[in-house]
Amino acid sequence: MENQRKRTMTPPLVLLISFLVLITIGTFLLSLPISVKEGIDNSLLTALFTATSAVAVTGLSVVDVPNFYSYFGTTVILVLIQLGGLGVMTFSSIIMLVIGRKISYEERKVLQEGLNRESLGGIVKYVKKVVYIALGIELIGAILLFSRLAMKYPLKKALYYSIFHSISAFCNAGFALWSDSLVWCNNDYFILIILAVLIIFGGIGFSVINMYLAFYLKKEKKLTLNARMAVKISLWLILIGSLFFFVFEFQNTLKGMPLLGKIFNSFFQSITTRTAGFNSLPIGMLKQETLLIFIILMFIGASPGSTGGGIKTTTFGVIMFYAFSIIRQESEVTIRNRRIPIEIVHKALTLLVIAILYITGITLLILILEDFNFLSILFEVVSAFATVGLSTGITGSLGIVSKILIIFTMYLGRVGPLTIAIVLGGKSRKSSKIKYPEENISIG
């Protein structure tokens, strides 16, 4: 019976359960009176929403975090962000290594699934690198932020804020300890640059960072197509998003700023929109066309194996190259003289279909339940699905059912829709030897 249970606990299922357990623990801790400021009424739903948002590194909140939660509460959120961003199993493995316990084959498979690794070989060594890279970047970010925040706050508060926002930025969580997120410092280019770099590193993927470090520092093997695609597509999306934001918001939210300020804020908002959820300008005041561009950027999201969400940059890249190959009437999908296996194309298209169908369904349900306009609700749902955390300001006003739908959407966005689909789909059936006759269907 025990062996049967082990066999049914597949890596995707273990991954789903580990995040559920962390959300449950976080909900319990955030529901305690010590987690909120004195005189504030707390609720289990609020605690669940915040815990899910932190574990899913989203940043959406139904309350004003800095004015609602105490230092204990925000510290709980910080720990949930760190564990959720890097993965529960990643930290569990590090603890096991510290106490001298060997990591089993099943546990290695879970790590492979959670870190989106193609190979199982060297997974333990890779986990150590992930933790070292993450903590190292977060430490550098915290030191740089402290050098600026120490001028504004007492040292203890400046240190806490520096650590919190460095981790929140690198994990692409978007939680801030200021009620207006980063609107207060939209003219402080130093802070914006530091947070932008942290967000980029967190959203580019650990394998990509590790590969580029090895390539430039150790002069090791050539960069993989996956690494090149992740970086190039990310850079193009940042540039395109910045340009659209600059043009659309020039006489709106950017009005009155110096030219350098307009450029910096356009650049920052383009970066944070795809993955992180910080905002240096009021999202509720953006033009409709800007919100639509933001929805597209959020939907694409970060790169595989990162702390960000979305369908991922490489998925978007594969789909685009597949479309180009169809237009050019080519029999194979090739990128930089490399042929892409048809299984990868099928996986990318499946993820796209699942994502579109899910977002459409949840948006429709919330439209039925709520009285907000279509674009605001779609923006909220995509933000939750892509674990971004930006909002036009409707999160706290949603009804109970709508909040629960957003909670599940954040969870699904963090663990990945394909992971849930695999778990729900059960064991794959062996391909049948029976070949059915072909018949054409008109397309287009």
Secondary structure, 3 states (H helix, E strand, C coil): CHHHHHHHCCHHHHHHHHHHHHHHHHHHHHCCHHHECCCCCCCHHHHHHHHHHHHCCCCCCCCCHHHHECHHHHHHHHHHHHHHHHCHHHHHHHHHHHCCCCCCHHHHHHHHHHCCCCCCCCHHHHHHHHHHHHHHHHHHHHHHHHHHHCCCCCHHHHHHHHHHHHHHHHCCCCCCCCCCCCHHHCCCHHHHHHHHHHHHHHHHCHHHHHHHHHHHHCCCCCCCHHHHHHHHHHHHHHHHHHHHHHHHCCCCCCCCCCHHHHHHHHHHHHHHHHHCCCCCCCHHHCCHHHHHHHHHHHHHCCCCCCCCCCCCHHHHHHHHHHHHHHHCCCCCCEECCEECCHHHHHHHHHHHHHHHHHHHHHHHHHHHHCCCCHHHHHHHHHHHHCCCCCCCCCHHHCCHHHHHHHHHHHHHHHHCHHHHHHHHHCCCCCCCCCCCCCCCCCCC
